[in-house]
C-alpha cells in the first residue's frame, strides 16, 4: 500500500500558522513578482476567484470581498515544507517528496495496522507540530492514492481528510467518481483524446484494452492505466535528484537592452550552477529562454530559446554562465521588449558517477574555486561573490509588496508575542 | 600502509557548526594526542531543541511575564509538539493577538495567568477566539 499526504492550500495555510487571524477568511497568494493568484484558501475559492487570476485585473474584486492578498514567501513555505516532510518520514521507511506540499509514503508491511487510524495519526501530528492541515489518500498504487486524496479533499467534513481505497468495490466507486481530466498525469490534450474515445471517468480509461493504450499513447499512459487498475507500475521515486533545474523570472519592467538581459541570464545561470552543486550533480545541457510579454496587445509575442550542449558534464558557474551568455547573443533580437527570461540545465548526472571524456574535461581549477564561492556565499548569507558580468551594484528585486515575514528562517523576522 | 590512523566521523544532524573535526588523516607525522579524546562541541541547538520540526522561535514584547523570567525582547523557544497542561507557559492566539501566559487548567476551565501583578488574569470563555499555539520550553536572554 501507499499513502499520499497532501497539504491543503499549502501556501495559504503557511501564512495562517503565523497569522491565525486569517483562519476562516479568504486568502490568496500571488506568484513571483506579484503577478497572479497561485494559491488560495477554501474561502477564496468559494468566492470564485479563479486560479491564475492576474491581480491587476482582480484587485477590486479582492478588495470588495475582503480577500487578503499576499506575495509568495518561499523561504517560509520551503521551511514549513521541510518540517512536514520530516515528520512524515517517521511514518514510513520509504517516502518520496513529490512536490513542495505532497509526499508519497510506502506502507509495505503495514498490513496489520489500522490504516485509517494510521492516516489520522499522520494528519494530527503534522497539524499539531506545524499547524498545516493535510489530506491523506491510501491505496494499493500511487495513481489510486492520488484519486483517494482527491476524494478525501473534496469533502473534508465527511472524509475527515482521509480516504482509503482498500477493496475492489471502493476502487470501482472511486474511479467512477473521478473525471478523466482530474486523473494524475492526464493533461488537457490527452483529456480531449480520451474523451473522444468515450472516456468520461477514470473508470472508462481503465476499461480500454491495454494493448491499444500502449499502441496509441505511450508507456507512461500504459503504466498509469495499470496503476489505476490496482497493479502498481509507478514505483516510489526515492531520493531522486531533480532531472532538470531551472531559474526563470518575469521582470518587473520590460528590457530592450542586451546588456541587461545578459546580466540577468548570467545571474540565473549562476543560480542554476549553485543548485547543481547543492545536489552534487553536473549538467550536459543548457537551455536559455527569452520572451516578451504575452499579454501585451500592441506588439507581437516573441519567444525564443537556445540549447547548448557541453562536451563534458559541468557544474562550474564559469562554464555555465559563459555558455548562457553566448546563447543570449544568438537569440537576442533588437527592439523586442523582453519580459521574461530563464535558464534551464538538463541532462543531469551525479558528480560521483559520470563518463569522462577523453579529449575534454572540466578545468580542474574550477572545483575548488566553486567550493570556496559556495562556502563564502553561505557564510555571508547572500551572494557576496559574483561573476564580473553580474550586476554588482544594482540589486534586482522581485516585486513583493505584500510579503509576510520570514518567520522561521530569519531571527529578525520572528513573531512577536505580548 | 596501515589503516589505523584513518578516523571516521559520524556527522552531526544539525546545521550548527558544533563539530570539531580534528583530521589527522594518514600523515607521516606524530598523530595528535588529542585525537583519541575527541568530542563534539556543546551545541545549544541540541540542548534547547528536542523536536526541531515542531520548534519555532518568537520574541517577547512587554512586561506581562517578568515574574517568570520572560522580559521584553527575550527569545522564546516554542515546541508545538508538547501537550498543553496546567502550569505550562504557552503561546496562545487570543482574539486576534499572540500572547504568552501561564496556563491554569481546572477541569474544563482555562485561565491565562500573567506573571506580573499589574496585569489581570484572563478567563477563557466560549466567546473568545482562542488557540494554544505552542508551549514555551526555554527563554534566551541577552544580558
Interface residues (C-beta under 8 A of the other chain):
Chain A: X20 X21 X83 X86 X87 X125 X128 X129 X130 X131 X407 X408 X411 X414 X415 X416 X417 X418
Chain B: X51 X53 X54 X56 X57 X58 X59 X60 X61 X62 X64 X75 X76 X80 X81 X91 X93 X96 X97 X98 X99 X100 X131 X133
